[in-house]
Amino acid sequence: MAGDGSTPSTARRVRKGGQRAPTFAALDLGTNNCRLLIAERAGDSFRVVDSYSRIVRLGEGLNATGKLSDAAMNRAFEALSVCSDRIKKNKVSKVRCIGTQACRVAENGGQFAKAVKAKTGLSLEIISPKEEAKLALIGSWDLIDTSRDFTLVVDIGGGSTELSWVDANAARSRGVAGCMKRPPILGWGSFPIGVVTLSEAFPEDGADWYEQLVQYVVDLLSEHDSATRFGALFQKGRGQLLGTSGTVTSLAAVHLGLDRYVRSAVDGTWVSFEEMVAAREKLRLATPDERAQIPCIGADRADLVLAGCAILDAIWRLWPSERLRAADRGLREGVLLGLMQDSGGSKRRRRSKRKKSPAKTGVGQSESSETHDG
């Protein structure tokens, strides 16, 4: 997780006839990070061709002013220009660039999106919290464990936290295509707290600071009806947690004692409640400078990670589980799978039309989402 998080392009697959396999790109501009994935289809999944990640802190100071600052936007423009160059270099067939909480709530979010287009050529789509939660589920659906009835998908971002209570068996049985058409989300909530906004609102100070932070988040989350709808079910051991955020993967890496962040070691790993508490305490009892020296935390996360821990602690109190599964995947992967599904679907429809006669045919109706607009 040190550096810019970029990886070099790998050798591209070549189709029969000498044609290159099409590539797809997903860009996620969040409150804290700018992240890009470029991939090609590999069966029902994909193979990463190139990736890039940079902390830009787009939402820095947003709570106080209601606007994206010039400095924050300039950091984002710089990172987005790098992403644009990589997209062009890899001759991407389809791309989707999304903005989340900071862009949603900022008074100048729309103006910023127009400036992104003018400066980088990228079309930034500011998505709703519901769409964000759905994409996080789709990106991590194959890590959902069916030994419990329900899975709480936790996405702790820089400016907001999205929670989705999912029918575990339905998610696994429907697969990517089925989850896209009809996400098995039984309950959903978006909360205006993230690692950046919470850290700015409650600067680290005093022995009781962390517990006050946790209690603040507990009080906020408790106002949502899912605290009563699903809390009792988790108390009875019928639910598990799946964390898709940097907070979760960082804590998992600390628990594993990694000298450097290794995605393959973290993604999909199970961490018990006791093990997660031990990793959190290691961070909580350290000074900011000491946290910055811990492998897989570093200077960029040292002042934010405890806010993420507090959000996770609050979630765990309201929806307890024996263990949590860490997912180094989520929104970007959901976007990629969606792009590939749409691309494959279009080709299948074209082939189908060529085989049929010109006569009118019936049009099937797809299932609507249980809790999403589409």
N, C-alpha and C positions, 0 to 999 in steps of 0.2 A: 504494500500500500504506500510505500515511499515513492517519491518522484511523481511523474504525471500519470502513472498508471497505464501508459501506452504499451502496446505490443506490436512487433513488426508484422507485416503481412505475411501470410503463409502461401505455399504453392497452391494455385487455383486448380480445381478440377476442370477437365475439358470433356465436353459431351461428345458423343459420336458425331462424326462429320466435322470435327474441329472447332465446334462452337463452345465458347466458355459458358459455364453454368451461371445463371443470373445471380446477382448479389442483392442483398436487402440491407437497409440501414435503419437503425432505431436510435434516436437521440433524445435524451432525457435531461432537460434543464430544470433542476430543482432549486430550492432555496439555498442550498449549500454547494451542490456539485453540478458539473456539466459532464455527462457521460455518453459515450457513443459506442455502439456495437455494429459491426458490419459482418454479415454472415451469408452463407449459401446453404441451400436446402441439403439435408442429409437424412433421407427417409422421412419419418414423421417429425424429426427434430431439425437441428441445423448445426453447421460447423462454423466456428468463428474464423473470419478472415483477418479482421483488424479490430482493435479496440482502443479507446482513449478515455481518460478520466482526469479531471482537474477540479480542485476545490476553488470555486469562484465567489462564494458567499454573496450571491445575488440579493438575498434578503437582509443583508446587514443594515441595521438602522431603520428597517421598514416599519417596525412597530411604533417607533417614535414619530416618524414623519408621514407615514402613509404612502410614501413614494419610493421607487427604486432610485438609489443615489447615482450620480454620474460615475463615481469611482467603481461602484459595484457593476454598473452596466458596461463600463469599459473592460473590466475583467472578464465579463461574460462574452463581449464581442471578440476579445482576443482568443478565448477558448473556442468559440463557435467558428471563427475563421480557420482554426486548425482542423476542426471537424469537417468544414466545407471542403478543404483541400483534400482530406482523406477520402471523402465521399467521391470526389471527382477522380482521384487517383485510382480508386477501385472500380470505377465505372459502374456505380450502383444503379440497379434497374428501378427499384422502388425505395422511397425513403419517407419516413414519418418523423417529424421533429415535434416534441411536445414540451409545453411549459406547465408547471404545476402551481403550488400554493403562492409563491411570491408573485408570479405573473397574474394569478387570479385576483389577488386582493389589492395589488398596488394600483393607485389612481392612474399611473402612467403605464400600466401593463400593456394596454393596446398600442400606445405610441412606441413602446420598447419593441414589440413584435414587428411593427412596421420598419423600425430602424434596423432590426436584425435582417429583414429581407433586403433592405437597401445596401447594407454593409457586407453581407455574407452570401446573399442569394438563397438563404434557407427560409422556408415558410414555417414559422413557429405557430403551432396549434395549441392554444391554451385550453386544456381539457378540464372537465368537471371532476369533483372528488369521486363521484360514482364511477366514472370511466377509469379513473386512476386505480380505484380499488379492484375493479374488474380485471384490469390489465395485470395487476400484481398477482391476482389469483391464477390467471391463465399462465403467467410466466413461471409459476412454481407448483402447478397442479400435480405433477408427478412425484412431488415430495410429500404429498398428503398421505398420512398413514390411516388405514381403515380399521385399526385395532380399537379406535374410539369413534363414537358416533359423530362427533363434531370437531371441527378444526377452527381455531381462531387465527386468521392470517393477520399478522401484525406488521405494518409498514410505517416505521418511525422516520419521518423526513426532517428536513431542516426547518420547515415552517408549519407543518401539520402532521397529524398521525391518522392514518386510515386503518380501521378495524373491520374485518369481515368475518361473520360467523357462518361457516360453510358446512353443508351436508357432506361428510367425508366420502361416504360410499358413492354418492351421486357424482361427485367431482372426479373420482378415479374411473368410474364406469363410463362417463360421458366422453372423456378425453378432451383434447384441445378443441376440436370442432364443436362438440356438444356443449362445452363450457362457454364458448363464444356465443352460440345461439341462445343458450339458456343457462346462465351462470347459476349454480346451485347455492346461491347466497341467501341464507335464511334471515340475516339481519346485517345491517351495515351502519357505520357511523364515521364521520370525519370531524376531527377535533383540532382547533386552531392552536395546537402546541407542537413544537418540534425542537430539535436540539439547539437551533440558532435562536428562535424566539424565546424559549424558556431560559436559556443562558443569559440573554440580554435583559429579560424581565427580572431575573433573580441572580444577581452576581454572587459568586461563591464567597461566602463570609460566615464565620462562626461555626461552633460545634454542632448546632442544631440545623444548620442550613440544609443538609441533604434530606433529613426527615421532613422538614417543612415543604421542600420541593415535592417529595412523594405525596404528602397529604394534599397539597394543592391539586395535583393531577388526579388523585383519587376522588376528590370532591367534584372535579369537573366531569370525569368519566361517569360518576355515579348518577349524574343528571339524565343520562341517556337510558331509555327503557330497556336496552340490552343488558344492563347491570342486573335487573330483576328477571328478565326473560331467560337469560343463559347462565347467570351466576349460579343458580341452584344446580343446574345440570353439570357444570364444571366441578362444583363442590362434591357431587356424587361420583366423580371420576369418569364422566362420559365425554370429556373434552381434552384436546391437546393444543399446544401453541406451535405455530410456524412463523418464524421471524424472518422477514425479507430485507431488513434494513442494515445499514452500516453499524449501528449500535450492536445489533445481535451478532453479526459476523466478527466484529472486533472483540466482543466478549468471548465468543467461542474460540477465537485465535489465542486470546490470553489464557483461557482454560487449557488449551492444548499445549501451551508453552512453546509456541512457534517462534523461532529466531527471526523469521520473515514471513510475511503473509503468503500462504499457499492456498489458492482457491480450491483445488481438488481435495485438500485436507479438511477444509471448513464446510464446503457445500454439502448439505445432507447430514452433517454430524448431529447426533443427539447429545444434549447437555441436560443433566438433571438440575432440579431446582437448587439443590445444595451446591453443586459444582458452579452454577451461575452466580450464586451468592458469593462464593469464595473468590471468583474472578472479579466481581464487582467490588468486594472489600479491598482487594489488592489495589484497585484504582482509587477507591474512595479515601484510603488511608495515605495515599501518596500525595506529595505536593504537585502543583502543576508542572514544575520542571522535571520532577521524577516521573510523572506520567508520560511526559514527552519522550523520555528515554526508554520506555517500555516498548519492545518490538510490537509491531502491528498497531500501535497507537500513533506515536509521532507528534510533532509539533502542531500539525494541522488539526488534529482531533483532541489534543490534550485538554483544551478549555471547553469542549463540547460534549465529551463522552459521558460525563456524569449526569448531564441533563437527560441524555438518552437512557441511561441506567435508571434514573428516577421514573421516567415514563414506563419503562418495562416493569419495574417493581410495582408500580401502581396497577398495571394491567394484570400482573400475576396475583395481586391481592384480591382483585375483583373476580377474576376468572382463573382460579388455581389449577395447576397441572403438575404432575410429577416431573415432567421433562418438557423441553422445548427443542424443536428442530431448527437448525440454522440453514437458511437458504441464501446462497450468494447468487441470487437471481431474482427476478421480479418484473418490474414495469417494462424495462427495455426488452426483456425476453418475451414478455407478453405482446409487445408491439411487433417484434420480429415474427412471432408465430402467426399473428393476425395478418401481417402483410403476405406471408407465404401461403396462408390459407386462402386469402382472397385471390392471390395469383393462381394457385392451383385450381380453385373453384371456377375462375374465369375460363381457364383452358379447358376444363371438363365441360363447361357449358357450351363452348364453341364447338368442341368435338361432337357433343350431343346434337347440336343444331345441324351440323353437316350430315349426320346420319339420318335425321328425320325428314319427312316430306314437308312441303311448304304449308300443308294444312295446319290450322290452328290446333294447339295442344293445350291441355290444362296446365295451370300454374299451381305448384304446391305451395302451401303456407308453412313458413318456418315457425318454430316455437318462439314465443316472445320471452324476454328475460323476466325472471320472477321479481327482481327488485331494481333492475336497471332500465334506463331509457333506450338502450340499444348498444 
